[in-house]
Amino acid sequence: MKADRIFGLGVILIASFYLYHATLIPTGFLSDPVGSRTFPYIVAGVSLLCGALIIIFPDKITDWPHLKVYGKIGIALLAMYLFAKTLRPYGFIIPSAVVAIILSYLISPNIKNAIITGLSLSIGLFLVLNYGLGLGLFAFG
């Protein structure tokens, strides 16, 4: 209960910091009708609301995960860090497939399903991001 309130306060502090920096975004001369600040304002507003709700309605009992779960979180964070580092030299498909396989295996330890999920997700995301949204990603380095 106390941990939830501390976490909620942390969310509010980070959201306030984010909101302050969103006010510093310069407005361009030929900006779109919504403007460049609107999305950061929305993100900050939702974050502030969520932080306040966590403080007002904390969980009754907090069950902390076992040490094994912290190991999985560490592996996931390391995989995402390595994805960011390998994206430019190896392109999008290979790093995203490796990370998706690792994350899928952490969720459900079945290597066959993890490989199918990772490859499908990597290729599907590449098609959506590159051709659907026009981001101009490189498939391979």
C-alpha positions as CSV (number, residue, x, y, z in Angstrom):
1,M,0.0,0.0,0.0
2,K,2.8,2.4,0.9
3,A,4.9,1.2,-2.1
4,D,1.9,2.0,-4.4
5,R,1.7,5.6,-3.1
6,I,5.4,6.1,-3.5
7,F,5.2,4.7,-7.0
8,G,2.2,7.0,-7.8
9,L,4.2,10.0,-6.5
10,G,7.1,9.0,-8.7
11,V,4.8,8.8,-11.7
12,I,3.5,12.3,-11.0
13,L,7.0,13.7,-10.6
14,I,8.2,12.2,-13.9
15,A,5.0,13.3,-15.7
16,S,5.4,16.8,-14.3
17,F,9.0,17.0,-15.5
18,Y,7.8,15.7,-18.9
19,L,5.0,18.3,-19.1
20,Y,7.4,21.1,-18.2
21,H,9.7,20.0,-21.1
22,A,6.8,19.7,-23.4
23,T,6.1,23.4,-22.8
24,L,9.6,24.2,-24.1
25,I,8.9,22.6,-27.6
26,P,9.1,25.5,-30.1
27,T,6.1,26.0,-32.3
28,G,7.0,26.0,-36.0
29,F,5.9,28.6,-38.4
30,L,4.0,26.1,-40.7
31,S,2.9,23.6,-38.1
32,D,-0.2,21.4,-38.5
33,P,-3.5,22.4,-36.8
34,V,-2.9,20.2,-33.8
35,G,0.6,21.5,-33.2
36,S,3.7,19.8,-32.0
37,R,2.9,20.1,-28.3
38,T,-0.4,18.4,-28.3
39,F,0.7,14.8,-28.1
40,P,3.2,15.4,-25.3
41,Y,0.5,17.2,-23.4
42,I,-1.8,14.3,-23.8
43,V,0.8,11.8,-22.6
44,A,1.7,14.0,-19.6
45,G,-2.0,14.5,-18.7
46,V,-2.8,10.7,-18.8
47,S,0.4,10.0,-16.8
48,L,-0.6,12.6,-14.2
49,L,-4.1,11.1,-13.9
50,C,-2.7,7.5,-13.6
51,G,-0.3,8.6,-10.9
52,A,-3.0,10.3,-9.0
53,L,-5.3,7.2,-9.3
54,I,-2.5,5.0,-8.0
55,I,-2.1,7.2,-4.9
56,I,-5.9,7.5,-4.3
57,F,-6.7,3.7,-4.9
58,P,-3.6,1.7,-3.9
59,D,-3.7,-2.1,-3.9
60,K,-4.6,-3.7,-0.6
61,I,-1.9,-6.4,-0.7
62,T,1.3,-6.1,-2.7
63,D,2.8,-9.5,-3.7
64,W,6.4,-9.1,-4.7
65,P,7.7,-11.4,-7.4
66,H,10.4,-14.0,-6.8
67,L,14.0,-13.4,-7.7
68,K,13.5,-15.5,-10.9
69,V,11.1,-12.9,-12.2
70,Y,13.7,-10.1,-11.7
71,G,16.2,-12.2,-13.7
72,K,13.7,-12.4,-16.6
73,I,13.1,-8.6,-16.4
74,G,16.9,-8.1,-16.6
75,I,17.2,-10.4,-19.6
76,A,14.3,-8.5,-21.3
77,L,16.0,-5.1,-20.6
78,L,19.3,-6.4,-21.9
79,A,17.6,-7.7,-25.1
80,M,15.9,-4.4,-25.7
81,Y,19.2,-2.5,-25.2
82,L,21.0,-4.8,-27.6
83,F,18.2,-4.3,-30.1
84,A,18.7,-0.5,-30.0
85,K,22.5,-1.0,-30.4
86,T,22.2,-3.5,-33.3
87,L,19.4,-1.9,-35.3
88,R,21.6,0.3,-37.4
89,P,24.4,-2.1,-38.4
90,Y,22.1,-5.2,-39.0
91,G,18.9,-3.6,-40.2
92,F,15.4,-4.1,-38.7
93,I,14.5,-7.7,-39.4
94,I,17.3,-9.6,-37.7
95,P,17.6,-7.6,-34.4
96,S,13.8,-7.5,-34.1
97,A,13.4,-11.2,-34.7
98,V,16.1,-12.0,-32.1
99,V,14.5,-9.8,-29.5
100,A,11.0,-11.0,-30.3
101,I,12.2,-14.6,-30.0
102,I,13.9,-13.9,-26.6
103,L,10.8,-12.0,-25.2
104,S,8.4,-14.7,-26.5
105,Y,10.5,-17.4,-24.9
106,L,10.5,-15.5,-21.6
107,I,6.8,-15.3,-21.6
108,S,6.2,-18.9,-22.7
109,P,9.2,-21.2,-22.7
110,N,8.5,-23.1,-25.9
111,I,11.3,-22.6,-28.4
112,K,9.3,-23.6,-31.5
113,N,6.5,-21.2,-30.7
114,A,9.1,-18.5,-29.8
115,I,10.8,-18.8,-33.1
116,I,7.6,-18.7,-35.1
117,T,6.3,-15.7,-33.1
118,G,9.6,-13.9,-33.4
119,L,10.0,-14.3,-37.1
120,S,6.3,-13.5,-37.8
121,L,6.4,-10.4,-35.6
122,S,9.7,-9.1,-37.1
123,I,8.5,-9.5,-40.7
124,G,5.0,-8.2,-40.0
125,L,6.3,-5.2,-38.1
126,F,8.7,-4.4,-40.9
127,L,6.0,-4.5,-43.5
128,V,3.6,-2.3,-41.4
129,L,6.3,0.2,-40.4
130,N,8.1,0.4,-43.7
131,Y,5.3,0.2,-46.2
132,G,2.2,1.1,-44.2
133,L,3.7,4.1,-42.3
134,G,6.5,4.9,-44.7
135,L,9.3,5.0,-42.1
136,G,12.0,3.9,-44.5
137,L,13.6,1.2,-42.4
138,F,16.4,-1.0,-43.7
139,A,15.5,-4.7,-43.8
140,F,19.1,-5.8,-43.5
141,G,22.3,-3.9,-42.7
